[in-house]
């Protein structure tokens, strides 16, 4: 007996290069291309943070701009420069950019978030490394994660992360659950490099 049934095979979902989950509802990877858009839709993103020299606009990337606009995704541009290549590459962003990114990361009204640079390597890894520092990760663990996404880690990269100090404003009402899971306020309040400032209930972070 002949079976004439046909089967519709869905197109494969293709994530951006170096895609990975940082924490619940927080993702990282390379610059999204059109082939990645169906996959990104499955994440139900609220925010895409671009660590690039130029923002995503109709003029610079009409496809990504329209994808975000049509799906209610907020495009956030945090400026960085080109860092060069090899062991002597520089650090292409400033601490102020890191702080801005962290303020988005740690407040749930911005989630789910996808953060990217051009290749998903050094620049994104520097931001994630500073997040891990905020989370009390050890230097060894931070740099082990770093090297998973880059060809190498330079002296400049290490110095940048080790020197990161900041004031981080936290709204307890909208803080993500995973930030300091299991840690007491006493521990968090005595962070060796970062001053945690609790916001008043009526204040908004971003």
LUMTORLUM-618947 format. One line per 3 residues: their letters; for each residue x, y, z of N, C-alpha, C, O. Coordinates in nm, 3 decimals, padded with zeros to 5 digits. Example, Ala and Ser with C-alpha at 12.3 -4.5 7.8 and 13.67 -1.06 7.14 Angstrom:
// residues 2
as = 01.319/-00.569/00.780/01.230/-00.450/00.780/01.320/-00.330/00.780/01.424/-00.332/00.846  01.285/-00.225/00.708/01.367/-00.106/00.714/01.290/00.003/00.787/01.341/00.114/00.804
END
This chain:
// residues 206
xxx = 00.085/-00.119/00.000/00.000/00.000/00.000/00.089/00.124/00.000/00.180/00.136/00.081  00.060/00.214/-00.091/00.146/00.333/-00.106/00.101/00.444/-00.011/-00.018/00.474/-00.001  00.196/00.502/00.057/00.166/00.613/00.149/00.207/00.743/00.081/00.325/00.769/00.062
xxx = 00.109/00.822/00.045/00.136/00.948/-00.026/00.142/01.069/00.067/00.142/01.183/00.021  00.146/01.043/00.195/00.150/01.155/00.290/00.281/01.233/00.274/00.387/01.174/00.254  00.272/01.362/00.284/00.391/01.448/00.281/00.410/01.509/00.418/00.314/01.534/00.491
xxx = 00.534/01.532/00.452/00.566/01.588/00.583/00.635/01.722/00.565/00.727/01.737/00.484  00.590/01.818/00.641/00.653/01.950/00.639/00.762/01.952/00.745/00.735/01.940/00.864  00.883/01.967/00.700/00.997/01.973/00.792/01.030/02.119/00.817/01.066/02.191/00.724
xxx = 01.020/02.164/00.941/01.046/02.305/00.969/01.192/02.341/00.943/01.282/02.258/00.956  01.213/02.466/00.906/01.349/02.514/00.887/01.423/02.510/01.020/01.364/02.535/01.125  01.551/02.478/01.017/01.627/02.473/01.142/01.643/02.612/01.203/01.655/02.712/01.131
xxx = 01.644/02.617/01.334/01.669/02.743/01.404/01.819/02.758/01.424/01.884/02.671/01.482  01.873/02.868/01.376/02.018/02.888/01.377/02.053/03.004/01.469/02.021/03.119/01.437  02.117/02.977/01.582/02.155/03.086/01.673/02.272/03.166/01.617/02.343/03.118/01.529
xxx = 02.292/03.287/01.666/02.411/03.362/01.627/02.538/03.287/01.667/02.536/03.203/01.756  02.647/03.319/01.601/02.776/03.261/01.637/02.807/03.288/01.785/02.775/03.394/01.837  02.868/03.190/01.850/02.909/03.200/01.990/02.793/03.228/02.084/02.811/03.284/02.192
xxx = 02.673/03.188/02.042/02.557/03.209/02.129/02.571/03.126/02.256/02.616/03.011/02.254  02.530/03.187/02.368/02.528/03.115/02.495/02.439/03.189/02.593/02.410/03.308/02.576  02.396/03.117/02.695/02.318/03.177/02.802/02.411/03.220/02.914/02.493/03.141/02.961
xxx = 02.400/03.345/02.957/02.480/03.397/03.068/02.411/03.362/03.199/02.471/03.307/03.291  02.285/03.395/03.206/02.196/03.364/03.319/02.056/03.349/03.262/02.037/03.364/03.141  01.960/03.320/03.346/01.822/03.310/03.301/01.779/03.441/03.233/01.790/03.548/03.292
xxx = 01.731/03.430/03.108/01.683/03.546/03.031/01.792/03.647/02.996/01.762/03.762/02.967  01.916/03.603/02.999/02.028/03.689/02.959/02.120/03.608/02.870/02.176/03.506/02.911  02.135/03.655/02.745/02.206/03.577/02.643/02.315/03.661/02.578/02.310/03.784/02.579
xxx = 02.413/03.593/02.521/02.525/03.659/02.456/02.554/03.591/02.322/02.513/03.478/02.297  02.627/03.663/02.236/02.668/03.604/02.109/02.722/03.710/02.015/02.752/03.822/02.055  02.733/03.672/01.887/02.784/03.762/01.785/02.670/03.845/01.726/02.554/03.829/01.762
xxx = 02.707/03.932/01.634/02.610/04.020/01.568/02.502/03.936/01.498/02.535/03.847/01.420  02.376/03.963/01.525/02.269/03.882/01.465/02.256/03.908/01.315/02.255/04.023/01.270  02.246/03.799/01.239/02.220/03.808/01.096/02.078/03.761/01.068/02.013/03.704/01.156
xxx = 02.031/03.786/00.948/01.891/03.753/00.915/01.860/03.607/00.940/01.748/03.574/00.980  01.955/03.520/00.916/01.933/03.377/00.935/01.909/03.342/01.082/01.854/03.236/01.113  01.951/03.432/01.173/01.935/03.408/01.317/01.802/03.459/01.372/01.767/03.425/01.485
xxx = 01.728/03.539/01.297/01.609/03.604/01.351/01.503/03.504/01.401/01.448/03.526/01.508  01.473/03.396/01.326/01.374/03.301/01.380/01.415/03.243/01.515/01.331/03.224/01.603  01.544/03.215/01.531/01.590/03.164/01.660/01.572/03.269/01.769/01.525/03.238/01.878
xxx = 01.610/03.393/01.740/01.598/03.499/01.841/01.454/03.520/01.882/01.427/03.557/01.996  01.360/03.498/01.791/01.219/03.512/01.826/01.178/03.415/01.936/01.091/03.447/02.016  01.240/03.299/01.939/01.205/03.200/02.042/01.245/03.245/02.182/01.194/03.193/02.281
xxx = 01.336/03.343/02.191/01.382/03.392/02.321/01.288/03.497/02.380/01.300/03.533/02.497  01.194/03.546/02.298/01.097/03.648/02.341/01.168/03.771/02.399/01.135/03.820/02.506  01.266/03.819/02.325/01.352/03.928/02.372/01.275/04.058/02.393/01.184/04.091/02.318
xxx = 01.314/04.130/02.498/01.269/04.268/02.518/01.376/04.367/02.477/01.347/04.479/02.436  01.504/04.324/02.488/01.614/04.417/02.467/01.727/04.349/02.390/01.763/04.234/02.419  01.782/04.420/02.292/01.908/04.382/02.229/02.008/04.493/02.256/01.985/04.609/02.221
xxx = 02.120/04.457/02.320/02.225/04.554/02.350/02.339/04.532/02.253/02.397/04.423/02.246  02.372/04.636/02.176/02.477/04.628/02.074/02.602/04.701/02.122/02.600/04.822/02.144  02.711/04.627/02.136/02.841/04.683/02.172/02.918/04.705/02.042/03.003/04.625/02.005
xxx = 02.887/04.813/01.976/02.940/04.841/01.843/02.976/04.989/01.831/02.930/05.071/01.910  03.059/05.023/01.731/03.091/05.165/01.713/02.971/05.250/01.674/02.960/05.365/01.717  02.880/05.194/01.594/02.763/05.267/01.547/02.635/05.200/01.595/02.632/05.077/01.609
xxx = 02.529/05.277/01.620/02.402/05.216/01.662/02.333/05.145/01.546/02.366/05.168/01.429  02.237/05.060/01.579/02.155/04.993/01.479/02.042/05.087/01.440/01.955/05.117/01.522  02.043/05.133/01.316/01.940/05.224/01.266/01.892/05.174/01.130/01.945/05.077/01.077
xxx = 01.792/05.243/01.074/01.747/05.209/00.940/01.859/05.226/00.838/01.864/05.155/00.737  01.949/05.320/00.865/02.058/05.347/00.772/02.172/05.246/00.787/02.231/05.204/00.687  02.205/05.208/00.910/02.321/05.120/00.931/02.288/04.972/00.913/02.373/04.896/00.866
xxx = 02.166/04.930/00.948/02.125/04.791/00.932/01.973/04.786/00.931/01.910/04.765/01.035  01.915/04.805/00.814/01.769/04.813/00.804/01.701/04.683/00.843/01.592/04.685/00.899  01.764/04.568/00.814/01.702/04.440/00.845/01.690/04.417/00.995/01.583/04.381/01.044
xxx = 01.799/04.439/01.067/01.796/04.419/01.213/01.707/04.524/01.279/01.634/04.493/01.373  01.712/04.646/01.229/01.628/04.753/01.283/01.481/04.716/01.268/01.403/04.729/01.363  01.442/04.670/01.150/01.301/04.635/01.126/01.261/04.511/01.206/01.149/04.504/01.257
xxx = 01.351/04.415/01.218/01.322/04.296/01.299/01.289/04.337/01.442/01.190/04.290/01.499  01.372/04.423/01.500/01.349/04.468/01.637/01.219/04.548/01.647/01.138/04.526/01.737  01.201/04.641/01.555/01.081/04.727/01.557/00.954/04.644/01.544/00.857/04.668/01.616
xxx = 00.953/04.548/01.453/00.833/04.468/01.428/00.801/04.373/01.542/00.687/04.327/01.555  00.899/04.344/01.625/00.877/04.249/01.735/00.886/04.313/01.873/00.899/04.243/01.973  00.878/04.445/01.878/00.873/04.515/02.006/00.999/04.502/02.088/00.993/04.500/02.211
xxx = 01.114/04.493/02.022/01.242/04.477/02.093/01.313/04.611/02.100/01.330/04.679/01.999  01.354/04.648/02.219/01.425/04.774/02.240/01.571/04.758/02.199/01.641/04.671/02.251  01.617/04.843/02.106/01.757/04.842/02.064/01.836/04.941/02.148/01.806/05.060/02.150
xxx = 01.938/04.891/02.216/02.022/04.974/02.300/02.164/04.973/02.243/02.220/04.866/02.219  02.220/05.091/02.222/02.356/05.099/02.170/02.450/05.148/02.280/02.429/05.254/02.338  02.553/05.069/02.307/02.659/05.108/02.401/02.788/05.112/02.321/02.839/05.010/02.275
xxx = 02.840/05.231/02.305/02.948/05.253/02.209/03.081/05.191/02.251/03.123/05.201/02.367  03.145/05.128/02.157/03.281/05.082/02.176/03.359/05.108/02.048/03.300/05.141/01.945  03.490/05.094/02.054/03.574/05.119/01.938/03.638/04.989/01.893/03.618/04.884/01.955
xxx = 03.714/04.995/01.787/03.789/04.878/01.744/03.912/04.861/01.832/03.977/04.959/01.869  03.942/04.736/01.865/04.049/04.710/01.962/04.178/04.658/01.901/04.279/04.647/01.970  04.175/04.627/01.772/04.293/04.567/01.712/04.294/04.417/01.732/04.196/04.359/01.780
xxx = 04.404/04.352/01.694/04.412/04.207/01.701/04.539/04.163/01.773/04.632/04.241/01.791  04.539/04.037/01.813/04.659/03.979/01.873/04.675/04.011/02.019/04.584/04.064/02.084  04.792/03.977/02.071/04.817/03.989/02.214/04.827/04.134/02.261/04.814/04.161/02.381
xxx = 04.849/04.227/02.168/04.863/04.367/02.206/04.736/04.448/02.181/04.739/04.571/02.185  04.625/04.379/02.155/04.500/04.451/02.130/04.463/04.534/02.252/04.493/04.497/02.366  04.397/04.645/02.227/04.356/04.732/02.336/04.221/04.692/02.392/04.161/04.593/02.349
xxx = 04.174/04.771/02.487/04.040/04.752/02.544/03.949/04.856/02.480/03.972/04.976/02.497  03.846/04.813/02.406/03.770/04.905/02.323/03.651/04.973/02.388/03.570/05.035/02.319  03.639/04.963/02.519/03.527/05.028/02.585/03.570/05.080/02.723/03.674/05.041/02.776
xxx = 03.488/05.168/02.777/03.519/05.230/02.905/03.432/05.171/03.016/03.332/05.104/02.990  03.474/05.197/03.139/03.399/05.144/03.253/03.255/05.195/03.257/03.165/05.124/03.302  03.234/05.316/03.209/03.098/05.369/03.207/03.003/05.286/03.122/02.886/05.271/03.156
xxx = 03.054/05.231/03.012/02.975/05.143/02.927/02.940/05.014/03.001/02.828/04.963/02.992  03.037/04.962/03.076/03.012/04.841/03.156/02.899/04.866/03.255/02.807/04.784/03.268  02.905/04.977/03.324/02.803/05.009/03.425/02.666/05.018/03.360/02.568/04.965/03.413
xxx = 02.658/05.085/03.244/02.529/05.094/03.174/02.475/04.956/03.141/02.356/04.929/03.162  02.561/04.869/03.090/02.517/04.735/03.056/02.468/04.660/03.179/02.365/04.593/03.175  02.542/04.671/03.288/02.502/04.601/03.411/02.368/04.649/03.462/02.289/04.569/03.514
xxx = 02.340/04.778/03.449/02.212/04.830/03.496/02.096/04.769/03.417/01.988/04.745/03.471  02.119/04.743/03.289/02.016/04.672/03.212/02.006/04.527/03.258/01.895/04.476/03.277  02.120/04.461/03.275/02.121/04.319/03.309/02.044/04.288/03.437/01.967/04.191/03.442
xxx = 02.063/04.371/03.539/02.021/04.332/03.673/01.878/04.372/03.707/01.832/04.348/03.819  01.806/04.432/03.612/01.667/04.471/03.638/01.574/04.402/03.539/01.590/04.411/03.417  01.477/04.334/03.594/01.395/04.239/03.518/01.307/04.305/03.413/01.262/04.236/03.320
xxx = 01.280/04.435/03.423/01.194/04.498/03.324/01.259/04.502/03.185/01.191/04.527/03.085  01.390/04.477/03.179/01.460/04.478/03.050/01.474/04.338/02.989/01.518/04.325/02.875  01.437/04.235/03.062/01.461/04.097/03.022/01.343/04.039/02.945/01.228/04.081/02.963
xxx = 01.372/03.942/02.858/01.501/03.882/02.822/01.589/03.975/02.738/01.539/04.056/02.661  01.720/03.961/02.755/01.819/04.047/02.690/01.915/03.962/02.607/01.957/03.855/02.649  01.948/04.013/02.488/02.057/03.957/02.408/02.163/04.064/02.392/02.133/04.173/02.342
xxx = 02.287/04.036/02.434/02.396/04.131/02.421/02.497/04.076/02.322/02.529/03.957/02.323  02.547/04.164/02.235/02.640/04.117/02.132/02.741/04.226/02.097/02.717/04.345/02.116  02.855/04.182/02.045/02.948/04.269/01.976/02.954/04.217/01.833/02.858/04.153/01.788
xxx = 03.061/04.242/01.759/03.065/04.192/01.622/03.082/04.041/01.615/03.011/03.973/01.541  03.178/03.987/01.692/03.207/03.844/01.680/03.173/03.764/01.806/03.201/03.644/01.813  03.113/03.828/01.906/03.077/03.757/02.028/03.195/03.724/02.117/03.182/03.644/02.209
xxx = 03.310/03.787/02.090/03.432/03.754/02.162/03.471/03.853/02.268/03.403/03.866/02.370  03.581/03.925/02.245/03.645/04.006/02.349/03.552/04.108/02.414/03.544/04.115/02.537  03.482/04.186/02.333/03.405/04.298/02.388/03.292/04.248/02.479/03.278/04.294/02.592
xxx = 03.213/04.155/02.429/03.106/04.098/02.511/03.163/04.029/02.634/03.106/04.037/02.743  03.277/03.961/02.617/03.338/03.889/02.730/03.384/03.984/02.840/03.378/03.948/02.957  03.429/04.104/02.804/03.470/04.201/02.905/03.350/04.244/02.990/03.361/04.257/03.112
xxx = 03.236/04.265/02.926/03.115/04.303/02.999/03.071/04.190/03.091/03.039/04.213/03.208  03.069/04.069/03.039/03.027/03.954/03.119/03.123/03.931/03.236/03.081/03.896/03.346  03.253/03.951/03.212/03.351/03.934/03.319/03.325/04.031/03.435/03.340/03.994/03.551
xxx = 03.285/04.154/03.402/03.256/04.251/03.508/03.126/04.216/03.579/03.112/04.241/03.699  03.030/04.158/03.507/02.909/04.107/03.573/02.947/03.997/03.671/02.897/03.995/03.784  03.034/03.906/03.630/03.076/03.798/03.720/03.147/03.854/03.843/03.134/03.800/03.953
xxx = 03.221/03.961/03.824/03.286/04.025/03.939/03.181/04.077/04.037/03.196/04.063/04.158  03.076/04.138/03.983/02.964/04.183/04.066/02.900/04.067/04.139/02.848/04.083/04.250  02.903/03.949/04.078/02.843/03.829/04.138/02.939/03.755/04.232/02.908/03.644/04.277
xxx = 03.053/03.813/04.260/03.151/03.754/04.354/03.223/03.631/04.297/03.273/03.549/04.373  03.229/03.617/04.165/03.307/03.507/04.108/03.456/03.533/04.134/03.499/03.648/04.142  03.533/03.426/04.145/03.678/03.439/04.160/03.741/03.474/04.025/03.683/03.449/03.919
xxx = 03.860/03.533/04.029/03.929/03.572/03.906/03.954/03.452/03.816/03.939/03.461/03.694  03.993/03.339/03.875/04.021/03.220/03.795/03.896/03.176/03.719/03.904/03.145/03.600  03.782/03.174/03.786/03.657/03.132/03.722/03.615/03.232/03.615/03.567/03.192/03.509
xxx = 03.632/03.360/03.643/03.596/03.464/03.546/03.678/03.447/03.418/03.622/03.450/03.308  03.808/03.431/03.432/03.893/03.424/03.312/03.884/03.289/03.241/03.909/03.282/03.121  03.848/03.184/03.312/03.820/03.057/03.246/03.699/03.070/03.153/03.700/03.018/03.042
xxx = 03.596/03.140/03.200/03.480/03.163/03.115/03.518/03.253/02.998/03.475/03.229/02.885  03.596/03.354/03.024/03.639/03.450/02.921/03.705/03.377/02.804/03.672/03.403/02.688  03.797/03.287/02.834/03.875/03.222/02.730/03.792/03.125/02.646/03.835/03.085/02.538
xxx = 03.674/03.088/02.695/03.585/03.003/02.616/03.532/03.072/02.492/03.488/03.007/02.397  03.534/03.206/02.491/03.473/03.283/02.383/03.573/03.366/02.304/03.535/03.436/02.210  03.699/03.361/02.340/03.802/03.438/02.271/03.922/03.348/02.241/03.940/03.244/02.304
xxx = 04.001/03.391/02.145/04.119/03.312/02.111/04.226/03.321/02.217/04.308/03.230/02.232  04.227/03.431/02.292/04.324/03.448/02.400/04.276/03.559/02.493/04.180/03.630/02.462  04.341/03.571/02.605/04.313/03.680/02.698/04.443/03.756/02.721/04.544/03.697/02.756
xxx = 04.438/03.886/02.700/04.561/03.966/02.705/04.581/04.028/02.843/04.492/04.026/02.928  04.699/04.083/02.861/04.728/04.156/02.985/04.633/04.274/03.000/04.587/04.303/03.110  04.601/04.341/02.888/04.508/04.454/02.892/04.368/04.410/02.937/04.302/04.479/03.014
xxx = 04.324/04.294/02.887/04.194/04.241/02.928/04.191/04.215/03.078/04.098/04.256/03.147  04.293/04.147/03.127/04.300/04.113/03.270/04.302/04.239/03.356/04.231/04.248/03.457  04.384/04.334/03.316/04.397/04.457/03.395/04.265/04.533/03.399/04.228/04.589/03.502
xxx = 04.194/04.534/03.286/04.067/04.603/03.278/03.965/04.543/03.375/03.900/04.615/03.450  03.953/04.411/03.372/03.856/04.344/03.459/03.897/04.356/03.606/03.813/04.386/03.691  04.024/04.334/03.635/04.071/04.341/03.774/04.059/04.482/03.830/04.042/04.500/03.951
xxx = 04.067/04.583/03.744/04.057/04.721/03.790/03.916/04.776/03.795/03.896/04.892/03.832  03.817/04.694/03.758/03.679/04.743/03.753/03.626/04.773/03.893/03.621/04.686/03.979  03.587/04.898/03.913/03.521/04.943/04.036/03.406/05.034/03.994/03.418/05.108/03.896
xxx = 03.297/05.029/04.066/03.181/05.107/04.025/03.081/05.122/04.136/03.084/05.049/04.236  02.990/05.217/04.117/02.869/05.228/04.198/02.756/05.168/04.116/02.729/05.213/04.005  02.690/05.067/04.171/02.580/05.001/04.101/02.450/05.029/04.177/02.438/04.997/04.295
xxx = 02.354/05.088/04.107/02.225/05.121/04.168/02.128/05.004/04.147/02.107/04.959/04.034  02.071/04.958/04.255/01.985/04.840/04.250/01.847/04.872/04.305/01.833/04.917/04.418  01.746/04.850/04.223/01.607/04.861/04.268/01.564/04.722/04.315/01.549/04.631/04.233
xxx = 01.544/04.705/04.444/01.512/04.574/04.499/01.382/04.517/04.445/01.363/04.395/04.443  01.291/04.605/04.401/01.162/04.557/04.349/01.175/04.489/04.213/01.098/04.399/04.181  01.273/04.532/04.133/01.286/04.478/03.997/01.418/04.405/03.974/01.447/04.367/03.861
xxx = 01.497/04.386/04.078/01.624/04.315/04.065/01.599/04.171/04.021/01.507/04.106/04.070  01.681/04.122/03.929/01.667/03.984/03.885/01.702/03.889/03.999/01.788/03.919/04.082  01.635/03.775/04.002/01.651/03.680/04.113/01.791/03.618/04.120/01.838/03.584/04.229
xxx = 01.856/03.604/04.005/01.981/03.528/04.001/02.104/03.608/04.044/02.212/03.550/04.059  02.092/03.738/04.062/02.212/03.822/04.079/02.299/03.778/04.196/02.418/03.752/04.179  02.241/03.769/04.314/02.317/03.728/04.433/02.244/03.614/04.501/02.216/03.619/04.621
xxx = 02.214/03.512/04.425/02.137/03.400/04.477/02.203/03.340/04.601/02.318/03.297/04.597  02.128/03.339/04.712/02.177/03.277/04.835/02.269/03.363/04.919/02.315/03.319/05.024  02.296/03.485/04.877/02.386/03.573/04.954/02.305/03.671/05.037/02.200/03.718/04.995
xxx = 02.355/03.699/05.155/02.287/03.794/05.244/02.321/03.937/05.204/02.421/03.961/05.135  02.238/04.031/05.246/02.265/04.171/05.218/02.397/04.216/05.279/02.466/04.303/05.225  02.432/04.156/05.392/02.558/04.191/05.456/02.677/04.160/05.368/02.771/04.240/05.359
xxx = 02.673/04.045/05.303/02.781/04.007/05.212/02.783/04.099/05.091/02.889/04.149/05.052  02.667/04.121/05.032/02.658/04.205/04.913/02.704/04.347/04.942/02.772/04.409/04.861  02.665/04.397/05.058/02.700/04.534/05.095/02.847/04.554/05.122/02.894/04.668/05.130
xxx = 02.922/04.446/05.136/03.065/04.455/05.160/03.148/04.407/05.041/03.257/04.352/05.058  03.095/04.428/04.922/03.168/04.390/04.802/03.301/04.465/04.801/03.303/04.586/04.824  03.412/04.396/04.773/03.543/04.460/04.782/03.570/04.567/04.675/03.655/04.653/04.696
xxx = 03.498/04.562/04.562/03.526/04.655/04.452/03.407/04.738/04.406/03.424/04.837/04.335  03.287/04.699/04.445/03.168/04.761/04.391/03.078/04.808/04.504/03.047/04.732/04.596  03.035/04.933/04.497/02.945/04.988/04.597/02.801/04.971/04.547/02.765/05.025/04.443
xxx = 02.722/04.897/04.621/02.583/04.870/04.584/02.495/04.974/04.652/02.492/04.985/04.775  02.422/05.048/04.571/02.336/05.155/04.621/02.191/05.115/04.596/02.150/05.100/04.481  02.114/05.100/04.702/01.974/05.062/04.687/01.891/05.185/04.651/01.902/05.290/04.715
xxx = 01.808/05.170/04.548/01.722/05.279/04.504/01.595/05.285/04.588/01.550/05.184/04.641  01.539/05.404/04.598/01.410/05.418/04.662/01.304/05.353/04.573/01.323/05.345/04.451  01.195/05.308/04.631/01.092/05.235/04.556/01.036/05.316/04.439/01.002/05.258/04.336
xxx = 01.026/05.447/04.454/00.965/05.529/04.350/01.060/05.557/04.234/01.016/05.602/04.128  01.191/05.530/04.252/01.289/05.562/04.149/01.297/05.450/04.047/01.274/05.333/04.078  01.332/05.489/03.924/01.355/05.392/03.818/01.500/05.400/03.777/01.562/05.506/03.780
xx = 01.556/05.284/03.737/01.696/05.278/03.702/01.721/05.333/03.563/01.813/05.412/03.542  01.639/05.292/03.469/01.663/05.330/03.329/01.536/05.388/03.269/01.535/05.426/03.152
END
